[in-house]
Amino acid sequence: MITNDQDFSWRVGQRIKYLRLRLGASQSDLGNALGVTFQQIQKYERGVNDPSLIGFAKICQALNVTPNELLDFDDPPPRPDAVREILQAGIEA
């Protein structure tokens, strides 16, 4: 359950990170696709900054997901070990 703006930003950021890693993309890869720096992607993923509406649409397009999929909070935030598994699978490929 989302209780405040910071929680919402963090959840969106975690979804961006999870979906980016699932594609095997780096923060730089996603940043290049959006026309922003990897530092900006880091800020999105940590929930420090929120993308603009147009940025949100570009993120969905770059990650090949619908807005509903990006905002799927019924799906719990990815576990750290799930992120590690995705990273490990990319390294082994």
N, CA, C and O atoms as a GROMACS GRO file, in nm:
protein
  372
    1MET      N    1   0.083  -0.118   0.000
    1MET     CA    2   0.000   0.000   0.000
    1MET      C    3   0.088   0.124   0.000
    1MET      O    4   0.186   0.133   0.074
    2ILE      N    5   0.053   0.219  -0.082
    2ILE     CA    6   0.128   0.343  -0.093
    2ILE      C    7   0.075   0.440   0.012
    2ILE      O    8  -0.045   0.468   0.017
    3THR      N    9   0.165   0.489   0.096
    3THR     CA   10   0.123   0.577   0.204
    3THR      C   11   0.163   0.722   0.184
    3THR      O   12   0.108   0.810   0.251
    4ASN      N   13   0.258   0.748   0.094
    4ASN     CA   14   0.300   0.887   0.071
    4ASN      C   15   0.373   0.898  -0.063
    4ASN      O   16   0.398   0.798  -0.130
    5ASP      N   17   0.405   1.022  -0.101
    5ASP     CA   18   0.472   1.046  -0.229
    5ASP      C   19   0.607   0.976  -0.237
    5ASP      O   20   0.644   0.922  -0.342
    6GLN      N   21   0.681   0.976  -0.127
    6GLN     CA   22   0.814   0.914  -0.127
    6GLN      C   23   0.803   0.763  -0.151
    6GLN      O   24   0.883   0.706  -0.225
    7ASP      N   25   0.704   0.700  -0.090
    7ASP     CA   26   0.683   0.557  -0.111
    7ASP      C   27   0.649   0.529  -0.257
    7ASP      O   28   0.698   0.432  -0.316
    8PHE      N   29   0.564   0.612  -0.315
    8PHE     CA   30   0.526   0.596  -0.456
    8PHE      C   31   0.650   0.609  -0.545
    8PHE      O   32   0.671   0.527  -0.634
    9SER      N   33   0.730   0.712  -0.523
    9SER     CA   34   0.851   0.734  -0.603
    9SER      C   35   0.946   0.616  -0.591
    9SER      O   36   1.004   0.573  -0.690
   10TRP      N   37   0.962   0.564  -0.469
   10TRP     CA   38   1.053   0.452  -0.448
   10TRP      C   39   1.001   0.328  -0.522
   10TRP      O   40   1.079   0.257  -0.586
   11ARG      N   41   0.870   0.303  -0.515
   11ARG     CA   42   0.814   0.185  -0.583
   11ARG      C   43   0.828   0.196  -0.734
   11ARG      O   44   0.862   0.098  -0.800
   12VAL      N   45   0.802   0.314  -0.789
   12VAL     CA   46   0.821   0.332  -0.933
   12VAL      C   47   0.968   0.308  -0.969
   12VAL      O   48   0.998   0.240  -1.067
   13GLY      N   49   1.057   0.364  -0.889
   13GLY     CA   50   1.200   0.345  -0.914
   13GLY      C   51   1.243   0.200  -0.910
   13GLY      O   52   1.323   0.156  -0.992
   14GLN      N   53   1.190   0.125  -0.814
   14GLN     CA   54   1.223  -0.017  -0.805
   14GLN      C   55   1.170  -0.095  -0.924
   14GLN      O   56   1.235  -0.188  -0.971
   15ARG      N   57   1.052  -0.057  -0.972
   15ARG     CA   58   0.998  -0.122  -1.092
   15ARG      C   59   1.084  -0.090  -1.214
   15ARG      O   60   1.112  -0.178  -1.295
   16ILE      N   61   1.126   0.035  -1.227
   16ILE     CA   62   1.214   0.073  -1.338
   16ILE      C   63   1.341  -0.011  -1.333
   16ILE      O   64   1.384  -0.066  -1.434
   17LYS      N   65   1.401  -0.020  -1.216
   17LYS     CA   66   1.526  -0.097  -1.202
   17LYS      C   67   1.504  -0.244  -1.236
   17LYS      O   68   1.583  -0.302  -1.310
   18TYR      N   69   1.399  -0.302  -1.182
   18TYR     CA   70   1.370  -0.443  -1.207
   18TYR      C   71   1.350  -0.469  -1.356
   18TYR      O   72   1.406  -0.563  -1.413
   19LEU      N   73   1.269  -0.386  -1.419
   19LEU     CA   74   1.239  -0.405  -1.562
   19LEU      C   75   1.362  -0.379  -1.648
   19LEU      O   76   1.382  -0.446  -1.749
   20ARG      N   77   1.445  -0.282  -1.609
   20ARG     CA   78   1.569  -0.254  -1.682
   20ARG      C   79   1.663  -0.374  -1.675
   20ARG      O   80   1.718  -0.417  -1.775
   21LEU      N   81   1.679  -0.427  -1.555
   21LEU     CA   82   1.768  -0.542  -1.537
   21LEU      C   83   1.714  -0.665  -1.608
   21LEU      O   84   1.791  -0.745  -1.662
   22ARG      N   85   1.583  -0.680  -1.609
   22ARG     CA   86   1.522  -0.794  -1.679
   22ARG      C   87   1.557  -0.792  -1.828
   22ARG      O   88   1.571  -0.896  -1.891
   23LEU      N   89   1.571  -0.671  -1.882
   23LEU     CA   90   1.611  -0.657  -2.023
   23LEU      C   91   1.762  -0.668  -2.043
   23LEU      O   92   1.809  -0.678  -2.156
   24GLY      N   93   1.835  -0.666  -1.934
   24GLY     CA   94   1.981  -0.672  -1.945
   24GLY      C   95   2.042  -0.538  -1.981
   24GLY      O   96   2.154  -0.534  -2.033
   25ALA      N   97   1.971  -0.430  -1.955
   25ALA     CA   98   2.019  -0.296  -1.990
   25ALA      C   99   2.088  -0.232  -1.870
   25ALA      O  100   2.050  -0.254  -1.755
   26SER      N  101   2.189  -0.154  -1.898
   26SER     CA  102   2.256  -0.077  -1.793
   26SER      C  103   2.182   0.055  -1.773
   26SER      O  104   2.094   0.092  -1.851
   27GLN      N  105   2.218   0.125  -1.667
   27GLN     CA  106   2.161   0.258  -1.645
   27GLN      C  107   2.200   0.350  -1.760
   27GLN      O  108   2.120   0.434  -1.801
   28SER      N  109   2.320   0.335  -1.811
   28SER     CA  110   2.364   0.416  -1.926
   28SER      C  111   2.281   0.385  -2.050
   28SER      O  112   2.243   0.475  -2.124
   29ASP      N  113   2.253   0.256  -2.072
   29ASP     CA  114   2.169   0.217  -2.187
   29ASP      C  115   2.033   0.285  -2.180
   29ASP      O  116   1.986   0.343  -2.278
   30LEU      N  117   1.970   0.276  -2.064
   30LEU     CA  118   1.837   0.337  -2.048
   30LEU      C  119   1.847   0.488  -2.060
   30LEU      O  120   1.762   0.552  -2.122
   31GLY      N  121   1.949   0.546  -1.998
   31GLY     CA  122   1.968   0.691  -2.008
   31GLY      C  123   1.983   0.737  -2.152
   31GLY      O  124   1.924   0.837  -2.191
   32ASN      N  125   2.062   0.665  -2.229
   32ASN     CA  126   2.080   0.700  -2.371
   32ASN      C  127   1.948   0.693  -2.447
   32ASN      O  128   1.920   0.778  -2.532
   33ALA      N  129   1.868   0.592  -2.417
   33ALA     CA  130   1.739   0.577  -2.485
   33ALA      C  131   1.644   0.692  -2.450
   33ALA      O  132   1.558   0.731  -2.530
   34LEU      N  133   1.660   0.747  -2.330
   34LEU     CA  134   1.571   0.854  -2.284
   34LEU      C  135   1.629   0.993  -2.307
   34LEU      O  136   1.559   1.093  -2.295
   35GLY      N  137   1.759   0.999  -2.341
   35GLY     CA  138   1.823   1.129  -2.358
   35GLY      C  139   1.860   1.194  -2.226
   35GLY      O  140   1.864   1.317  -2.216
   36VAL      N  141   1.886   1.112  -2.124
   36VAL     CA  142   1.930   1.162  -1.993
   36VAL      C  143   2.056   1.087  -1.952
   36VAL      O  144   2.094   0.989  -2.015
   37THR      N  145   2.119   1.134  -1.846
   37THR     CA  146   2.241   1.069  -1.797
   37THR      C  147   2.208   0.946  -1.713
   37THR      O  148   2.096   0.928  -1.667
   38PHE      N  149   2.309   0.862  -1.695
   38PHE     CA  150   2.288   0.745  -1.608
   38PHE      C  151   2.264   0.790  -1.465
   38PHE      O  152   2.197   0.721  -1.389
   39GLN      N  153   2.318   0.908  -1.428
   39GLN     CA  154   2.294   0.960  -1.293
   39GLN      C  155   2.144   0.990  -1.272
   39GLN      O  156   2.090   0.969  -1.164
   40GLN      N  157   2.079   1.038  -1.378
   40GLN     CA  158   1.936   1.065  -1.368
   40GLN      C  159   1.859   0.934  -1.350
   40GLN      O  160   1.763   0.928  -1.273
   41ILE      N  161   1.901   0.830  -1.420
   41ILE     CA  162   1.838   0.698  -1.404
   41ILE      C  163   1.856   0.650  -1.261
   41ILE      O  164   1.763   0.595  -1.202
   42GLN      N  165   1.975   0.669  -1.205
   42GLN     CA  166   2.000   0.632  -1.065
   42GLN      C  167   1.900   0.702  -0.973
   42GLN      O  168   1.844   0.641  -0.882
   43LYS      N  169   1.878   0.830  -0.998
   43LYS     CA  170   1.786   0.908  -0.915
   43LYS      C  171   1.642   0.857  -0.929
   43LYS      O  172   1.568   0.851  -0.830
   44TYR      N  173   1.603   0.822  -1.051
   44TYR     CA  174   1.470   0.764  -1.069
   44TYR      C  175   1.458   0.634  -0.990
   44TYR      O  176   1.360   0.611  -0.919
   45GLU      N  177   1.559   0.549  -1.003
   45GLU     CA  178   1.554   0.417  -0.940
   45GLU      C  179   1.556   0.424  -0.788
   45GLU      O  180   1.499   0.337  -0.722
   46ARG      N  181   1.620   0.524  -0.733
   46ARG     CA  182   1.623   0.541  -0.587
   46ARG      C  183   1.502   0.618  -0.536
   46ARG      O  184   1.482   0.630  -0.415
   47GLY      N  185   1.420   0.671  -0.627
   47GLY     CA  186   1.304   0.748  -0.586
   47GLY      C  187   1.336   0.890  -0.545
   47GLY      O  188   1.255   0.956  -0.481
   48VAL      N  189   1.456   0.936  -0.580
   48VAL     CA  190   1.497   1.073  -0.547
   48VAL      C  191   1.429   1.173  -0.640
   48VAL      O  192   1.383   1.278  -0.595
   49ASN      N  193   1.423   1.141  -0.768
   49ASN     CA  194   1.356   1.224  -0.868
   49ASN      C  195   1.247   1.143  -0.936
   49ASN      O  196   1.256   1.021  -0.946
   50ASP      N  197   1.145   1.213  -0.982
   50ASP     CA  198   1.039   1.150  -1.059
   50ASP      C  199   1.051   1.194  -1.205
   50ASP      O  200   1.079   1.311  -1.231
   51PRO      N  201   1.030   1.103  -1.298
   51PRO     CA  202   1.032   1.144  -1.439
   51PRO      C  203   0.910   1.231  -1.471
   51PRO      O  204   0.806   1.220  -1.407
   52SER      N  205   0.926   1.316  -1.570
   52SER     CA  206   0.811   1.392  -1.620
   52SER      C  207   0.714   1.294  -1.684
   52SER      O  208   0.745   1.176  -1.700
   53LEU      N  209   0.599   1.343  -1.721
   53LEU     CA  210   0.501   1.256  -1.788
   53LEU      C  211   0.555   1.204  -1.920
   53LEU      O  212   0.537   1.086  -1.953
   54ILE      N  213   0.620   1.289  -1.995
   54ILE     CA  214   0.679   1.246  -2.123
   54ILE      C  215   0.794   1.148  -2.095
   54ILE      O  216   0.813   1.051  -2.168
   55GLY      N  217   0.871   1.175  -1.988
   55GLY     CA  218   0.978   1.083  -1.949
   55GLY      C  219   0.924   0.948  -1.909
   55GLY      O  220   0.983   0.845  -1.941
   56PHE      N  221   0.811   0.948  -1.840
   56PHE     CA  222   0.745   0.823  -1.800
   56PHE      C  223   0.707   0.742  -1.924
   56PHE      O  224   0.728   0.621  -1.930
   57ALA      N  225   0.650   0.811  -2.023
   57ALA     CA  226   0.612   0.743  -2.148
   57ALA      C  227   0.734   0.687  -2.218
   57ALA      O  228   0.730   0.576  -2.271
   58LYS      N  229   0.844   0.762  -2.219
   58LYS     CA  230   0.968   0.715  -2.283
   58LYS      C  231   1.025   0.594  -2.208
   58LYS      O  232   1.076   0.501  -2.270
   59ILE      N  233   1.015   0.596  -2.077
   59ILE     CA  234   1.063   0.482  -1.998
   59ILE      C  235   0.983   0.357  -2.034
   59ILE      O  236   1.040   0.250  -2.055
   60CYS      N  237   0.852   0.371  -2.040
   60CYS     CA  238   0.768   0.257  -2.078
   60CYS      C  239   0.807   0.203  -2.214
   60CYS      O  240   0.819   0.082  -2.234
   61GLN      N  241   0.828   0.294  -2.309
   61GLN     CA  242   0.865   0.252  -2.444
   61GLN      C  243   1.002   0.183  -2.444
   61GLN      O  244   1.018   0.078  -2.506
   62ALA      N  245   1.099   0.242  -2.374
   62ALA     CA  246   1.235   0.184  -2.372
   62ALA      C  247   1.236   0.047  -2.303
   62ALA      O  248   1.312  -0.041  -2.343
   63LEU      N  249   1.154   0.030  -2.201
   63LEU     CA  250   1.150  -0.097  -2.128
   63LEU      C  251   1.050  -0.195  -2.189
   63LEU      O  252   1.036  -0.309  -2.143
   64ASN      N  253   0.981  -0.150  -2.294
   64ASN     CA  254   0.884  -0.235  -2.365
   64ASN      C  255   0.774  -0.285  -2.272
   64ASN      O  256   0.739  -0.403  -2.273
   65VAL      N  257   0.719  -0.192  -2.192
   65VAL     CA  258   0.609  -0.224  -2.102
   65VAL      C  259   0.500  -0.118  -2.117
   65VAL      O  260   0.526  -0.008  -2.166
   66THR      N  261   0.381  -0.153  -2.076
   66THR     CA  262   0.273  -0.056  -2.072
   66THR      C  263   0.284   0.025  -1.943
   66THR      O  264   0.351  -0.017  -1.848
   67PRO      N  265   0.219   0.142  -1.938
   67PRO     CA  266   0.216   0.216  -1.811
   67PRO      C  267   0.160   0.132  -1.696
   67PRO      O  268   0.208   0.141  -1.583
   68ASN      N  269   0.059   0.051  -1.725
   68ASN     CA  270   0.003  -0.035  -1.621
   68ASN      C  271   0.106  -0.133  -1.567
   68ASN      O  272   0.110  -0.159  -1.447
   69GLU      N  273   0.188  -0.188  -1.655
   69GLU     CA  274   0.292  -0.281  -1.610
   69GLU      C  275   0.396  -0.210  -1.525
   69GLU      O  276   0.444  -0.266  -1.426
   70LEU      N  277   0.431  -0.089  -1.562
   70LEU     CA  278   0.530  -0.015  -1.484
   70LEU      C  279   0.475   0.020  -1.346
   70LEU      O  280   0.549   0.023  -1.248
   71LEU      N  281   0.345   0.046  -1.338
   71LEU     CA  282   0.283   0.084  -1.212
   71LEU      C  283   0.213  -0.032  -1.143
   71LEU      O  284   0.122  -0.012  -1.063
   72ASP      N  285   0.254  -0.154  -1.173
   72ASP     CA  286   0.191  -0.273  -1.118
   72ASP      C  287   0.236  -0.292  -0.972
   72ASP      O  288   0.331  -0.366  -0.944
   73PHE      N  289   0.166  -0.224  -0.883
   73PHE     CA  290   0.201  -0.234  -0.742
   73PHE      C  291   0.134  -0.352  -0.673
   73PHE      O  292   0.158  -0.377  -0.555
   74ASP      N  293   0.048  -0.425  -0.746
   74ASP     CA  294  -0.005  -0.549  -0.690
   74ASP      C  295   0.106  -0.653  -0.682
   74ASP      O  296   0.106  -0.742  -0.597
   75ASP      N  297   0.200  -0.638  -0.773
   75ASP     CA  298   0.319  -0.722  -0.773
   75ASP      C  299   0.414  -0.659  -0.672
   75ASP      O  300   0.450  -0.543  -0.688
   76PRO      N  301   0.455  -0.732  -0.567
   76PRO     CA  302   0.541  -0.670  -0.467
   76PRO      C  303   0.672  -0.621  -0.529
   76PRO      O  304   0.715  -0.674  -0.632
   77PRO      N  305   0.736  -0.522  -0.467
   77PRO     CA  306   0.864  -0.477  -0.520
   77PRO      C  307   0.960  -0.595  -0.530
   77PRO      O  308   0.956  -0.685  -0.447
   78PRO      N  309   1.045  -0.595  -0.633
   78PRO     CA  310   1.135  -0.709  -0.650
   78PRO      C  311   1.226  -0.726  -0.530
   78PRO      O  312   1.277  -0.629  -0.473
   79ARG      N  313   1.246  -0.849  -0.492
   79ARG     CA  314   1.338  -0.880  -0.383
   79ARG      C  315   1.481  -0.857  -0.430
   79ARG      O  316   1.511  -0.877  -0.548
   80PRO      N  317   1.570  -0.816  -0.340
   80PRO     CA  318   1.711  -0.798  -0.380
   80PRO      C  319   1.771  -0.924  -0.443
   80PRO      O  320   1.850  -0.913  -0.536
   81ASP      N  321   1.733  -1.043  -0.393
   81ASP     CA  322   1.789  -1.166  -0.451
   81ASP      C  323   1.736  -1.188  -0.592
   81ASP      O  324   1.805  -1.250  -0.674
   82ALA      N  325   1.615  -1.138  -0.624
   82ALA     CA  326   1.563  -1.150  -0.761
   82ALA      C  327   1.645  -1.063  -0.855
   82ALA      O  328   1.673  -1.102  -0.969
   83VAL      N  329   1.682  -0.946  -0.808
   83VAL     CA  330   1.766  -0.857  -0.889
   83VAL      C  331   1.902  -0.922  -0.911
   83VAL      O  332   1.957  -0.918  -1.021
   84ARG      N  333   1.958  -0.982  -0.805
   84ARG     CA  334   2.087  -1.051  -0.819
   84ARG      C  335   2.078  -1.166  -0.919
   84ARG      O  336   2.170  -1.187  -0.999
   85GLU      N  337   1.968  -1.241  -0.916
   85GLU     CA  338   1.949  -1.352  -1.010
   85GLU      C  339   1.947  -1.301  -1.154
   85GLU      O  340   2.005  -1.363  -1.243
   86ILE      N  341   1.880  -1.190  -1.176
   86ILE     CA  342   1.876  -1.132  -1.310
   86ILE      C  343   2.014  -1.090  -1.354
   86ILE      O  344   2.055  -1.115  -1.468
   87LEU      N  345   2.087  -1.025  -1.263
   87LEU     CA  346   2.223  -0.981  -1.298
   87LEU      C  347   2.312  -1.103  -1.326
   87LEU      O  348   2.388  -1.102  -1.422
   88GLN      N  349   2.303  -1.205  -1.244
   88GLN     CA  350   2.385  -1.325  -1.260
   88GLN      C  351   2.353  -1.394  -1.393
   88GLN      O  352   2.444  -1.440  -1.462
   89ALA      N  353   2.226  -1.402  -1.428
   89ALA     CA  354   2.188  -1.465  -1.554
   89ALA      C  355   2.247  -1.388  -1.672
   89ALA      O  356   2.289  -1.449  -1.771
   90GLY      N  357   2.251  -1.256  -1.662
   90GLY     CA  358   2.310  -1.175  -1.769
   90GLY      C  359   2.459  -1.196  -1.781
   90GLY      O  360   2.513  -1.195  -1.892
   91ILE      N  361   2.525  -1.216  -1.669
   91ILE     CA  362   2.670  -1.238  -1.670
   91ILE      C  363   2.703  -1.373  -1.731
   91ILE      O  364   2.801  -1.387  -1.803
   92GLU      N  365   2.620  -1.474  -1.702
   92GLU     CA  366   2.646  -1.609  -1.752
   92GLU      C  367   2.610  -1.626  -1.898
   92GLU      O  368   2.659  -1.718  -1.964
   93ALA      N  369   2.525  -1.537  -1.952
   93ALA     CA  370   2.480  -1.552  -2.090
   93ALA      C  371   2.589  -1.522  -2.191
   93ALA      O  372   2.566  -1.531  -2.312
   0.00000   0.00000   0.00000
